[in-house]
């Protein structure tokens, strides 16, 4: 069958085949786009950022109680607990001192000399302890047997019957002898020829015990007995020499056989103490304190090394029979922000301008300084990929 063509149709109505120039333009465009994509990818992957953050160290402290036990359980540290009672006594010589108005005095019996005067016609014998009485009824006794000749006199030492400052009298005081017949008392009598004074009323040096002498003696004894206790308890505990030790003194008793102001050549002093000793490894305490401090750290903070000199502790209680003790501990260490803190999240700064990152992170508490280094150095924005960002916290 034959097909009849219309007169109006021509060869120019059919699509023309692409020319070589068209294909060339398409190829060039594709290549350029590919190169651009590769360039963008290469640029993106080549941009790197290093952010150096300088942070302040901040103190963090803890006050807690730490249990020590011979057989430690959870949250206890190992140790040794021993105790004992120790006594040290010694005799000390009393050094002479010059008396003064400030020298403390204690009442003593008074002594001095009197003259026994006999205005009677017969000799008068008097035995030791014969009484002499003043007008105000202060009683004294002579110290030895004497015989006073008729019309004569004899000097003799006397001593007050009792202790007391009121028995100190001056020379020239008349005394009666109440043991004589009343009719003779105005003819045979005594008169002081020296001051009658106490033992510590002399104007010369005195061997008088002072409060300072007693205190110094007891201080020396305390130091001696304490050192003895420390050495003895250390041996008894058998603790490692590197272990920390606490010596707790209880029930100290200080005694002396002399009182301040007492006249004597020598005196005894004594000190008695009960000592409880606790021994434990310093590193175990530091480890436990580190744990307690770490538990108090805010998120993203780390702890510096603990200085044992910054840990103070004292014995709160101890029980040798149970083998336990408790320390009251105060400790302080330094802490600082680390890279792991959520405030340093990389996804919050990707693609941001460098200045904005510095401003944003400089406002964080604990941050001292922020420095941003970009590679290549002509770019001003951080990479869009967080893997290209490195954070260093100093």
Secondary structure, 3 states (H helix, E strand, C coil): CCCCCCCCCCHHHCCCCCCHHHHHHHHHHHHHHHHHHHHHHHHHHHCEEEEEEEECCEEEEEEEEEEEECCCCCCEEEEEEEEEEEEEEEEEECCCEECCCCCCCCCCCEEEEEEEEECCCCCEEECCCCEEECCCCCEEEECCCEEECCCCEEEEEEEECCCCHHHCECCCCEEECCCCCCCCCCCEEEEECCCEEEHHHCCCEECECCHHHHHHHHHHHHHHHHHHHHHHHHHHHCCCCCCEEEEEEEEEEEEECCCCCCECCEEEEEEEEEEEEEEECHHHHHHHHHHHHHHHCCCCEEECCCCHHHEEEEEEEEECCCCEEEEEEEEEEEEEECCCCHHHCHHHCCCCEHHHHHHHHHCCCCEEEEEEEEECCCCCECCCCHHHEEEEEC
